[in-house]
């Protein structure tokens, strides 16, 4: 009986010790991570956020080779049409600048575009703690993260987070 009790006590401690909370602010490492803009100019993530200070932002982490990302573009365009006050920031984990820029043109993707220099193997990628794209985040007007993780732009939590 002691072994069973100890085992369940151990599982309980592991369960309560797990943090199921998502971050509401970006880590210093993520804020200082560098990206390229469409003009191949280096820009830190904190500068991207500062450019959009006081605005509602949806961040879309994507890549041109990602089937789910490409399939979701029509829904994303519909979202943008229905939410013109929301800034859309695209962060690409493409393998090359050429593929990234070609896809933006090919799919006529409107918004602010940035390229992760080291893809998901970066400080920003580590902060996301994910190996899955597309990935959507909502940043509220006050600069806090209102929604940390959504896999589709049609996720109802995105609109709910934007209302706050």
N, C-alpha and C positions, 0 to 999 in steps of 0.2 A: 504494500500500500504506500509506503514511503517513496518508493521509486516512481509510482504513478503520480503522486502529489507533486513531487519534485519536477517531474517532466512537464506537467501542466502549469506549474508555477513558472518554469523556465519559458514556456511558450507565451504565457501571459506577459511576462516581462519584455520579451522580444516584441510582442504585438504593441504594447503601450509605448515602447521605446522607438517604434518606427514613426517617422515624421511624414504624415500624409498631407501636410500643408504645402502649397505651392508658394514660391516667392512672390512678394508684392513689389520688390525693387530689384533692379539689376545689380549684379555683383560688380565690384571695382574692375575686376579682370575683364568682364564682358563690356563694360563701359569704355575701357581703354583699348579694346580690340580694334584693329584697323581693317577697313574694307576699301574697295575701289568704287568710285562712281562711274558713270557712263563715259566720262572724259579721262578715265584711267588715273584720276587723282585720288590719292590716299585720304581717307577720312575716318576718324574714330567714331565708334557707335554713339558715344555721348554727344558728339557734334550733330549726328543725325537726329537724336532726340531733341537737342536744343533748337534745331531748325524748325521743329514741329511743336515747340513748347506751347502749352495752352490749347492744343488741339486733340481731338480723339484720333487715335491711330490704330490701324490694324496692320500688324506685321505678318507678312507671308514669307516663310522660309521655304524655298522651292528650288528646282533645277529643271533644265530643259530635257534631261534624260529621264525624268521621273514621270511615269505614265499617269499616276494619280494626280500629279500637279497639272499636267496638260489637260486631262479629262475634266478637271475642275474649273478651267478657265472660263467657260460660259457662265457658270454659276457665280464666279468671282466678278465678272463684268456686270451681271444682273445686280449683285450686291452693291457694286460701286454706283450704279444708276439709281438704286433705291436709297443710298446713303451718301449723297454728294458732299455732306459736311465732314465725312470721315476721310482722313488721309490714309492712303494705302502705301505702305513701304514694303518693297520686295527685297528680300535678301537671298541671293542665289548661292547655292553650294555646287554650282556647275564645275566641271573639270577644266574648262578653259574660258577665257574672256570672249573668244570668238563665238563659241557655242551659246554662251549667255546672251550676248548682244544680238545674235542671229535669231534666237527664240523670241526675244522681246519684240523684234520687228515682225517676225513671222506670225505671231499670235496677237499682235497689236495690243500689247499690255500697257495700260496707262497707270502711272503712279511714279513714285520715286524708286529708283533701282540702284542696288548695291551688290557687290560681288565679294563673297568671303574669300579672302586670300588663301586660307588653309582649309576651306570647307568646314565640315562639322568637326574636324580635328583642330579646333581653335578654342580660344577662351570663350568666345560667344557660343560655340557648339557645345563646349563643356557645360556652360550655364544652362543650356536647353536640356541637357541630360537626355538626349534622344537620338536615336539612329533612324528615325522615321520622318519622311517629308511626304506631303506638305505638312507644315506646322503653322498654326495661326496663333498669334498673341494679340491681346488688346491692351493698349496703353491709354489710360484715362487722361483727361485734360490736366490733372494735377501731376502727371508723370508717373503714377503708380501703375503696376501691372494689374489690370482688372480681370484678365483671363490669361492663364499661363499656357494652356495646352488645348488646342482643338485640331482635329485632323481634316475637317472639311469646313469650307466657308458657310455651308448651309447649317452648321451646328447652331442651334437656337441659343446656346450660351453666349455666342458672340454678340448677338443683338441685345441680349439681356445685360451683358457687361457694358455695352456702349450706352445704355440707358442710365447707368449709375453716375 
